[in-house]
């Protein structure tokens, strides 16, 4: 009986080489890191397995798969691709529950293509003559891939925002989710004024027209506090919008509300601040004296207490920057938590 000739699966070899190049490009530190704008990229970039980066693991897999394909060991390559696809399905599930990573999705797609192009009966090796049976692995993996792709696409779509969103300091500006019919929201807007980026949320049906008025007034350079007051006037004219513009705005407002709820909040306003005033000098930076020992007591039993007491005459008392600010130093609207109100949450009051 003539010996069977080993055939090279060229398509699988091509996808394996692409995967090897991509993993190497992401894994190696370069002056131009691989582009990725989803939160999962930063989350999974330094993810390791037994101290080894997943990008090195992926690169090693694609290298071995390319060697097997080049040598014509189709059956062994298919088995290896099946194990890799199962591991990738687990990783896709982890990403689906945390954050999508576009860089990882590219690797996942190449793994799926390698497995798919190898799913033919192989005439050689340990699995010779075994027909490719229908498997649930590929459809499960494909469903997880589509789910992550949808999440990544949704993350790329910006929320509907008003205010000075194009400023170079936009990331440092406070962000406020608000509804025009919410009195607590209007109070919050009066404190932050034009300094905040605003994300309108429709709590009532009449909020839609109020938001349209509000956006038009801001575009006309009307101050925020005045614009929000004028926007809730039911007798005020509503700027005309075409049908497709109204439909698009409805979807954008719905996405704003979904973003609010994904963060675990139901009530309004939601005020987010990703920065604070300029950093104060720490005691070590403002003085060359040795830091005072930790106070003794149950609350500080974990602190080192071996430092000998100082015999020096104490100088002027320095502020303790490690302690929270006194209540009187907080903004007025935060100094009394019992006076805070919201619309639509656990401490909600009727929206005005």
N, C-alpha and C positions, 0 to 999 in steps of 0.2 A: 504494500500500500504506500503510495507516494507521500512524502512528508508534506505537511501543510505549511504554506508560506505565511509568515507573520506579516500582517499589514499594519501600516502606520496610520492611526486615526489623526489625520492632519488637522481637522477642525478642532479636536480636543487639544492637540498640541499648540495650536494658535492661541486658544483661550487661556491655556495654562501659562504660556509665555507672557501674555498680556497681564495676567494676575501676578506673575513674578515681578514684572517691571513696575506695576502699580504699588505692590507692597514695599518694594525697595524704595520707590520714590517717596512714599509716606514715612517709612521707617527711618531713612537717613536724614539727619539734620541738613537742611539746605537753606540757601539765602531766600528762596522762594518756596515756602511751605505749600503743600497741596491745598488748593482752595476748598473751603467748606464753611458754610455760614450757619449750620444748625448747631444747637447746643450739644448734641450728642458727640460731635467730633472732638470737642475739648474734653468731654467726659471719658471717652473711650481711647483717646490717643495714648494715654499713659497706663491703660489697663494691662495688667500682666497676668500670666498663668505660670505659677511656680517661679516667679521672678523673671520670666521671659516675656517680652512684649508680644502681643498677639500678632503684630505685623511681621515679626520675625517668624512666628509659627506659620502664618499664612504663606510667607515667602518660601519657607522650607517645604511646605505642602505642594505648592505650585511647581517648585523645582523638581521634586521627586516624581510628581505626576507627569511633567514634561519628559523626564528621562524614561519613564515607563512607556509613554506614548511613542517616543522616538525609537525605543527598542522593539516596539510592536507588541508589548505585553498588555493587550487590550483588556483581558478579563481581570487581571490584578489591578489595572488602572481604574476599571469600573468599580471594583470593590472599594478601593481607596477613595474614589470620588463619592461613593455612597456614604461612607463613614464621615467624610468631611461635610457632606450636605446635612447629615443628621446633626453634627455639632453646630453647623451654621444655623439650622432651624432653632436650636436652643438659644444661640446668641441673638437671633432675630426676635425671639420671644422676650428676652431680657431688654432689648432696645425698645420693643413695643410698650413695655411696662415702665420704662424710664424716659429715654429721649432718643429720637432717631439720629443716625449718623450717616450722612451721605457718602462719606469715604468708605464706610463699612458696607453700605448697600451696593457699591460698585464691585467690591470683592464678592459679595453674596451673589450678584448676578453672574459673575464669571464662574463661580463655583457651580451654579445651577446649569450654565451652558456646558461646562465640562462634563457634568453628570449626564445631561440630556444627550449629548452627542456620543457618549459611550454606551448608551442603553441599547446595544444590539448584541445578539448572541455571538460569543467569541469562540473561535475554533481551537484555541490553545489554552494551556494553563489549567489551574485547579478547577475552574468553572466551565470547562469545555462542554459544549452541547447543551448548556442550561439556557433555556429560552428566557427572555426578559418578560417577567410577569408584571401585571398591573400592580403598582405600589401606591400606598397612601402618602409616602414620604414626599414625593414631588409636589402634589397638590397642596399639602400642608405647608411645605416650605414656600410655595408660590403665594399662598394666601398671606403668610406672615410678611413676605417681601412687599406685596401690594399694600398691606396695612401700614408698614413702616414708611413706604413711599408717600402714602397719603398724609401721614403725620408730618413728614418732612416738608411736603408741599404746603401744608397748612401753616407750618412754622415760618415759611418764607414769605407768606402773604402778610403785609403789614396791617396792623389794626387801624381803624379810622380815627385819626387824631386831629385835633385843632390846636391852634396856638403857634408858637414859634418852633415848629418841628424841624426846620432846616438849619437851625443854629449849629455851629461847630461844637457847642457845649450842650447839645440836646441830651446826651446821656447823663449829664449832671443835674438836669432840671427835675424838679418834682413832677410826678405824674398823678393825675387825679381822674378816677372813674366817677362820673357824676350823672345825675338826672336833673333836668331843669325843674321838674315838679317837686324836687326834694329840697326842703328848706335848709337842712344841714349841709347839703351840697353847695347851695348858694352861699352859705356862711363860709365854707372852706374856700370857695373861689374868691371871696372878698379878701381873705387873708393872703393868698398866694398871687392873685392878680395875673399879670401877664408873664410872671416868672415860670409858670407851670405849663406842661403839655397836658392837654385835656382829652379825655376819652369819653364821649357821651354814650349813655346807655338809656334805652327806651323802657321806662317802667310802666308808663300809661300810654294809651293810644294817642292822646293829645301831645305827648312828648315829641312825636315825629315832627310836627309843624314847628314846635318850639326850637328843636335842634336845627331845623332848616333856617329859621330866623337868626338863631344864635351864630351859625356859621357865616351867614351873610353879613351880620353886624361886625364880626371879627375881621372879615375881609375888608370892611370899610374902615378899619382901624379904630373901632369903638372900643373903649376900655372894657375889660372882662366883666367887672362888677355891673357896669351899666348895660352891657349886652345881655347878660343873663336875666336882668330885671325886665328889660324890654321884650325879651324873647317869650316870656310866659304870658304876655298880654294877649288874651284871646281875640281882641279886636284889631290887633296889628296885622298888616298884610303879610302874606306868606309868599316868598319868592317862587316863581313858577319853575317847576321841574318837569322834564319829559318823563314819559313812562319808564323808559329804561334807566333813567337817573334815579327815580324813586325806588325802583326795584333794587338797583345796586346799593343805594343808601340803606335800604331795609336789611339787606344781607350783611352789610358792614356793621350796622348797629347790633344785629344779632350776634355777630362774631365778637364784638366788644363785650356783650353780656356773657357769652360763653367763656371768654378769656377771664372775666371776673370770677365766674363760678369754678373754673379749673384751678384757680388759686385758693379755693376753699372759702370764698366769701360770698355772702348773699346780700348783705346790706350795703348801702351807699351813704356817704362817699367812701371811696378807698383811696387813700393818699400814700404814695410810695416815694421814698427818698433814697437815692442810691449814692448819696454823698453827704458831707456835713461841712461845717465851717472849718477854716484852716486849722491844721493840727496845732495844738498847744505844745510847748516844750515840756518834756517829761522832767521830773526832778533831777534825773541823772544828767540831762542836757543843760539844765538851768543852774546847776550847782556842782562844784567839785567835791563837796563833802560826801562822806560815806552815807548811804541811805540808812534811815532809822530802822531798827529791828521791828519785826512783825509784832503787833500787840498780842499778848497772851490771852488765852480764853478758849472756850469750846469751839467757837467759830473759826479759830485759826490753829487748831491742833496739828494740821498738816504742814504748817509753815515751819521753816528752820528756826530753832530757838537757841542755837549754840553760840550766837554772836554775843560777845561780852557787852555789858552796858557801857555807854560812852560817858566819860568823866568831863567832857567838854561842856562849857556853859552853853545852853541852847540859845541859838540866835532867833531872829524873827521867824515865826511860824510860816512855813510855805504852804500854799494850797495843796490839798491832796487830790490829785487828778485821777486817782484810782477809784474814788467814790462817786456815786451818781450826783448829778447837779441838784441843789436844793429846789424845792417845788417853785419857789418864787422866781427862779431863773428860767423856768420853762415857759414856752409860749402860753399866752392866756388860755387858748382853747385846749391845751393839754394839761394845765395845772390842776384841773378838777375833773377826773375821769367820770365822776357821777353826773356831770353836766353835759357829757357828750351824748349826742343823739345820732340816729341813722334812720334811713328809710329801707325797709325790706328785710332787715336782719332781726336778730334776737331782741335787740333793744330798740326796735323800730317804733317810730311815731308816725302818725298819718302824714303822708306826703301832702305838702301844701300846694 
